[in-house]
């Protein structure tokens, strides 16, 4: 590295007047590559998309201290949702599954997810899966279906299937199982839309 975090190649090319665009690795933002013009007036940040493993590490941190109604560490739920998508699920759909509760249940926003390098399509699906306050659950499901967002629909169906998993339900106190019917109805709506 040369001065101000510029790569040595960037400095050599700048000194020789070669080309108008150079690639340089900068200290910020984390995991990004900066493309600058010859005099450094314009910068574009190219973010690498976080991997599944990086996203699991992120959700462990984002959901730190949170537990589900059965007392299990919360981050395990999104991992289970991802695993329910099946082997043909795209990488983006898996990322949506892992992130599906981040906006709703943590301090992170959609803008934060974009800054971390998640594609707009992933972030849009995660936003769609975030239940607004005061909106009935099945109305949210209807809005997801009407959006035509197949990733959001697939993840929401897997989410509801995980919420109804007998092993997970066995850990819950009986009074917290009152919403089972809405999950079953949601699965029906989403399955019809996906077929």
C-alpha positions, 0 to 999 in steps of 0.5 A: 500500500502507498500513501492514503491507502492507495495501492502501489499500482494505482500510484504508479499508473497515476504517475505515468498518466495511464488510463482514466480508471484505476482499481484501488483497495481502500480501508473503507467501507469494509470488503469493498473495492473502489474505482477512482478516475485519474484525479480521484474526483469520482468514486464507485464502490463495488461491494462483494455480496456477503456469503451464506457463512458471512451472513450467518455470522452477521445474524448471530451478531444482529440477533445477539441476546434474542431468544424465541418463545421456546428459549432457543437462540433466535438466530437459529430460526432464520438458519432453519428457514433457509434449510427448509427452502430446499436444494434448488433455492438460489443463493439470493433466496437463502440470503433473504431467509437468513435476513428475513427478521433483521429489519423487523427485529434488530437495529439494522435497516434496509439501508444498512443491508445495502451498505453491507453489500446485499443486492437490492433484490434481496433487500427488497424481499427482506423489506417485504417480509418485515411486518409493519406495526398495526397490520394484520398478519394475513393482510401482510401475507396477502400483500406479499402474494400480490407483490409477485415476489417469489423469493419473499413468498418462498421464504415466508412459506418456509418461515411459517413451516418452521413456526409450525414445526412439531419439535419447535412447538413442543418447546413452547408454552401452550398459550403461545401456540394460539397463532397456529391457524394463521400460519396454516392459512398463510402456508395455503395462500403462499403455496397456491401463489407459488404453484 
